[in-house]
């Protein structure tokens, strides 16, 4: 009896290494005008995309979660450093409850602005600037 091969999810070829790779967005809406770059080639190029041509990066779903977590860690770390440097004196004078409340609200504000920015980018719009207090 012949063994059935499991159906592969790979749907495009990397224009750089020639390997088959999976791209969810290309599967939903194929774009034949762009070259495709697999995630491995992207990493080998130091996370840089060629600027001289239209290239679509194919990121596997499991790597997308990893990249998103790294992105959030980097951005929240940067946001904390900015907050700490700007408000260090005021924070040192606050009670623990006031600090917890301020941090909670600052985190909520940060995530709200981040979600607005991501939604606007997906829709191809410029994100609206959050009103400053």
C-alpha positions, 0 to 999 in steps of 0.5 A: 500500500502506497503511503500518502504524503501529508498535504504541504502548506508551502505555497511559494518559492523563496526568490533568494534560496529557492526553497518552498515556504508558507505565506498565509497572505500570499495564499489568501491574495497572491501577488505575482509582482513581488519577489518572496523571501523566506524567513531564513533568508531574512534572518541571514540578511540580518533582518534587512529587506532589499530596498531596490525591489518589491519583496514580500517577507513570508513569515511562518505563523509560529515565527510571527508569534516569536517576532511579536513577543520580541517586538513587544518586549523591545517596545515596552522596555523602551517605553519604560525607560522613557517613563522612568527617565521622565518621571523618576522623581515623581515616582519615587514620591508616590505610594506603592498603590499610586505607582501601581495605578500609574503603571497600570494606566500607562500600560493600558494607554500604551497598548491602546495606542499600539492597537490603533497603530496596528489597525491603521497599518493593516488598513493602509492608513496613517495612525491617528496621534493619541491626545496628550494630557 
